[in-house]
Amino acid sequence: MQNDASFIKGFLEGNPKILKYIYDKPYSYVEYYVVSRGGSKKDAEDIFHNALLLIFVKLKEGKINIQKFDNYLFTVCKNLWRREKSKNRVTNIDVIPLVSEELNMAAFYLENEQWELYKEKFKLISEQCREILKMIFDKKTYDEIVLKYAYSSKVVARQRVFKCKKRLIQLIKKDERFTRLKE
């Protein structure tokens, strides 16, 4: 239900069944996430509503294409909560920088668009490349990659990792959004 165009359309139109679903299922995950990381239920509500508002605006503007609404909403909430926590962190000299909320939101939008571009292009590389890069992201050693794929040496594994990264970077750089997001 949450992955089709009718769900998004219902969300944008304020369909009560869809809104009930959003507040029943995804909200509980967000609340658990925020509370388990030092926040309150009120913080979770604020983060959740801000995320819904951001998504609503981006969808209305046609700037995002959501594959899985629940996952996207949760990711937005996690990013907002991380920003909120880092914003409230006091430094050694007890100076809290004043940051415009608009700049904060702009940075969030940019970060989100970059992440969406990365995920989209990551899906386009081969299955083996995705698995190899996931192993690298998970801090697996080249020895583990050699064992899993029966490569002749770590040098071959390094070359394969390099080629996979290079292919992913090429796909990202070819996209017209890359230059806009880079600026």
C-alpha positions in Angstrom: 0.0 0.0 0.0 2.7 2.5 1.0 4.7 2.1 -2.1 2.3 3.1 -4.8 1.3 6.4 -6.4 -2.2 6.2 -4.9 -0.6 6.2 -1.4 1.4 9.3 -2.1 -1.6 11.0 -3.7 -3.7 10.1 -0.7 -1.0 11.6 1.6 -1.0 14.8 -0.4 -4.8 15.0 -0.3 -5.0 14.2 3.4 -6.8 10.9 3.0 -7.8 9.9 6.6 -7.0 6.2 6.1 -3.5 7.0 4.9 -2.9 9.5 7.6 -4.2 7.0 10.2 -1.7 4.4 8.8 1.1 6.9 8.9 0.4 7.9 12.5 -0.2 4.2 13.6 2.8 2.5 12.1 5.8 4.8 11.1 5.2 7.1 14.0 5.8 4.3 16.6 9.2 3.6 15.1 10.1 7.2 15.1 9.0 7.6 18.7 11.0 4.6 19.8 14.1 5.9 17.9 13.9 9.4 19.4 13.1 8.3 23.0 15.8 5.6 22.9 18.4 8.2 21.9 17.7 10.7 24.7 14.6 12.5 23.4 11.1 12.8 24.8 7.8 11.9 23.2 7.3 15.6 22.5 10.6 15.6 20.7 9.5 12.6 18.6 6.2 14.3 17.8 8.0 17.5 16.7 10.5 15.6 14.6 7.7 13.5 13.0 5.6 16.5 12.1 8.6 18.4 10.7 9.5 15.4 8.6 5.9 15.0 7.3 5.9 18.7 6.4 9.3 18.5 4.6 8.1 15.5 2.6 4.8 17.1 1.8 6.5 20.3 0.5 9.0 18.3 -1.5 6.3 16.1 -3.1 4.2 19.1 -3.9 7.2 20.7 -5.6 7.9 17.5 -7.5 11.5 17.4 -6.2 11.5 13.9 -4.8 10.4 10.5 -5.9 9.7 8.1 -3.0 10.1 4.4 -3.5 9.1 3.3 0.1 7.3 5.9 2.1 7.9 4.4 5.5 11.6 4.1 4.9 11.9 7.5 3.5 9.9 9.1 6.4 12.0 7.2 8.9 15.3 8.3 7.3 14.1 12.0 7.3 13.2 11.7 10.9 16.5 10.1 11.8 18.4 12.9 10.0 16.3 15.6 11.7 16.8 14.1 15.1 20.6 13.8 14.5 20.7 17.4 13.5 18.7 18.4 16.6 21.0 16.4 18.9 24.1 17.9 17.3 22.7 21.4 17.4 22.0 21.1 21.1 25.4 19.7 22.0 27.4 22.1 24.0 31.1 22.6 23.1 34.0 22.8 25.4 33.9 26.6 25.6 30.1 26.7 26.1 29.5 28.6 22.9 26.5 27.6 20.9 26.6 28.9 17.3 23.5 30.5 16.1 22.3 28.8 12.9 19.5 30.1 10.8 16.7 27.5 10.6 16.5 28.1 6.9 20.2 27.3 6.4 19.7 24.2 8.5 16.7 23.1 6.4 18.6 23.9 3.1 21.5 21.7 4.2 19.1 19.0 5.1 17.4 19.1 1.7 20.8 19.0 0.0 21.9 16.1 2.1 18.7 14.2 1.4 18.9 14.8 -2.4 22.5 13.7 -2.4 21.5 10.5 -0.5 18.7 9.8 -2.9 21.0 10.2 -5.9 23.5 7.9 -4.4 20.9 5.2 -3.6 19.4 5.4 -7.1 22.8 5.0 -8.8 23.9 2.3 -6.3 21.0 0.1 -7.5 22.3 0.4 -11.1 25.7 -1.2 -10.5 26.0 -5.0 -10.7 24.8 -7.2 -7.8 28.4 -8.3 -7.1 29.6 -4.7 -7.0 26.8 -3.8 -4.6 27.8 -6.7 -2.3 31.5 -5.9 -2.5 30.9 -2.2 -1.6 28.6 -3.2 1.2 31.4 -5.3 2.6 33.8 -2.4 2.4 31.2 -0.1 4.1 30.8 -2.8 6.8 34.6 -2.6 7.4 35.2 -6.1 6.1 38.8 -6.9 5.2 40.1 -7.6 1.7 40.9 -11.1 3.0 37.2 -11.6 3.6 36.4 -10.4 0.1 39.0 -12.8 -1.4 37.4 -15.7 0.5 33.9 -14.9 -0.5 34.5 -14.3 -4.2 37.4 -16.7 -4.6 39.8 -14.0 -5.9 43.4 -15.1 -6.3 44.8 -12.3 -4.1 44.1 -9.1 -2.1 45.4 -7.1 -5.0 42.6 -8.5 -7.2 40.1 -7.7 -4.5 41.4 -4.1 -4.3 41.2 -3.7 -8.0 37.6 -5.0 -8.0 36.7 -2.6 -5.2 38.3 0.2 -7.1 36.4 -0.6 -10.3 33.1 -0.8 -8.5 33.7 2.5 -6.8 34.7 4.0 -10.1 31.6 2.7 -11.9 29.4 4.1 -9.1 31.1 7.5 -9.2 30.8 7.6 -13.0 27.0 6.9 -12.8 26.6 9.7 -10.2 28.6 12.2 -12.2 26.7 11.5 -15.4 23.4 12.5 -13.7 22.4 16.1 -14.4 21.5 16.5 -10.7 25.2 16.0 -9.7 26.4 19.4 -10.9 23.4 21.1 -9.2 24.0 19.3 -5.9 27.7 19.9 -6.1 27.4 23.6 -6.2 
